[in-house]
Amino acid sequence: MPRVKRGTVRRAKRKKLLGLAKGYFANKSKLYRSAKESVDTALKYAFVGRRLPELLRGAGLTDIGVEAKADIYPPGHSRRSIRLDLVRSMRPRILERGIASEQELDELDRAAQRHLDDPRTLVLPHLLFLAWGRKPAREGGTAAAPLTRE
C-alpha cells in the first residue's frame, strides 16, 4: 500500500510551523526545512534564562545562585507605550489587509491608551537573569598551577 504524502495531519503540522515562522527573513518563513530550523533555534533559547541554573549544574558548577530583575516603566515614561506606537505605525497595513476596520482600530487604541494611563498598570519591558556558580575544587585540595609563558 503506498504511503500517503498529502495527509491532513502532516498539512496541519506544516501550517502550524510556518505560522510560528511568520515574519522571519527570506526563506526562513517560507521553506519548511529552513522554517523548522529557525523555529527550533528560537524555541531552544526562548527560556534559557529560566533554565540557566540547570545548565550551570549540568556543566558541573556548585553553589549556584540566580537573581531575576524586572524593570518597570512608570507612568509618564516615553517607552511605556512602545507597543501601542508600533500598532499605530502599522495601521495602514492593517487596514490594507483587512485585518481590522478603522472603527475597530480606533476603539482598541482608545482602550489600550486608557489601560496604559492607569497608574496601577505595570509595563515590563523584559526580564533579566543573573546567574553564578563556583567551579568545584580539584581532588586533593590543590589549586591548579598558574599558567606561565615560556
C-alpha positions in Angstrom: 0.0 0.0 0.0 1.5 3.4 -1.0 2.5 5.9 1.6 0.1 8.9 2.0 2.0 12.2 1.5 -0.9 14.6 1.5 -2.4 13.7 4.8 -4.3 16.3 6.9 -2.1 15.7 10.0 1.1 16.5 8.0 -0.5 19.5 6.4 -1.7 20.9 9.8 1.7 20.3 11.3 3.4 22.2 8.4 0.9 25.0 8.6 1.4 25.4 12.4 5.2 25.6 12.0 5.0 28.1 9.1 2.7 30.2 11.3 5.3 30.2 14.0 7.9 31.3 11.5 5.8 34.2 10.1 7.8 37.3 9.9 11.2 35.6 9.7 13.5 36.9 6.9 13.7 35.4 3.4 13.3 31.6 3.2 13.2 31.1 6.9 9.5 31.9 6.8 8.6 30.1 3.5 10.5 26.9 3.1 9.6 24.2 5.6 13.1 23.0 6.4 14.5 26.5 6.9 11.5 27.5 8.9 11.8 24.4 11.1 15.4 25.1 11.9 14.7 28.8 12.7 11.7 28.0 14.9 13.6 25.2 16.7 16.5 27.5 17.4 14.2 30.3 18.6 12.3 28.0 20.9 15.5 26.5 22.3 16.7 29.9 23.5 13.2 31.2 24.5 13.5 30.2 28.1 17.3 30.0 28.5 17.2 32.5 31.4 14.9 30.3 33.4 16.9 27.2 32.6 20.3 28.8 33.4 20.8 27.2 36.9 20.0 23.8 35.4 22.6 24.4 32.6 25.2 25.5 35.1 24.6 22.5 37.3 24.9 20.3 34.2 28.3 21.9 33.5 29.5 20.8 36.9 29.3 24.0 38.9 28.3 24.2 42.5 27.0 26.9 44.8 24.7 28.2 42.1 22.8 31.4 42.7 20.2 33.2 40.5 18.8 36.7 40.5 15.9 37.8 38.3 15.5 41.5 37.6 12.3 43.0 36.1 12.4 46.7 35.1 9.1 48.6 35.1 8.2 51.6 33.0 6.5 54.1 35.4 3.5 56.2 34.3 4.7 59.0 32.0 7.8 57.1 30.7 8.3 57.6 27.0 8.7 53.9 26.3 5.6 52.8 28.2 3.5 53.0 25.0 6.0 51.5 22.6 3.8 48.5 21.6 0.9 50.9 21.1 3.1 53.1 18.9 4.1 50.1 16.9 0.5 49.2 16.1 -0.2 52.8 15.2 2.7 52.8 12.8 1.4 49.6 11.2 -2.2 51.0 10.9 -2.1 51.5 7.1 -1.0 47.9 6.5 -3.6 46.5 8.9 -6.3 48.4 7.1 -5.0 47.4 3.7 -5.0 43.7 4.5 -8.4 43.9 6.1 -7.3 42.5 9.5 -9.4 45.2 11.3 -11.6 48.1 10.3 -10.9 51.7 11.0 -13.5 51.8 13.8 -12.1 48.6 15.5 -8.6 50.1 15.5 -9.8 53.4 16.9 -11.7 51.5 19.7 -8.8 49.3 20.5 -6.4 52.2 20.5 -8.6 54.2 23.0 -8.9 51.1 25.2 -5.2 50.4 25.2 -4.4 54.0 25.9 -6.8 54.1 28.9 -5.2 50.9 30.2 -1.7 52.4 29.9 -2.8 55.7 31.6 -3.9 53.8 34.7 -1.1 54.1 37.2 -1.8 50.6 38.5 -0.8 49.1 35.2 2.7 47.7 35.2 4.7 47.6 31.9 7.6 45.2 32.0 9.9 45.6 29.0 12.0 42.5 29.7 13.1 40.0 32.3 16.9 39.7 33.0 18.6 36.8 34.8 21.9 36.9 36.6 23.4 33.6 37.5 26.6 32.5 39.0 28.3 29.3 40.2 31.5 28.0 41.6 33.9 25.6 40.0 34.4 22.6 42.4 37.8 22.3 44.0 40.1 19.7 42.5 40.5 16.4 44.2 43.4 16.6 46.7 42.6 20.2 47.5 45.3 21.8 45.5 44.7 24.7 43.2 45.6 24.5 39.6 49.0 25.7 38.7 49.1 29.2 37.2 49.7 29.5 33.5 53.2 30.7 32.5 54.7 31.6 29.2 57.9 30.1 28.2 
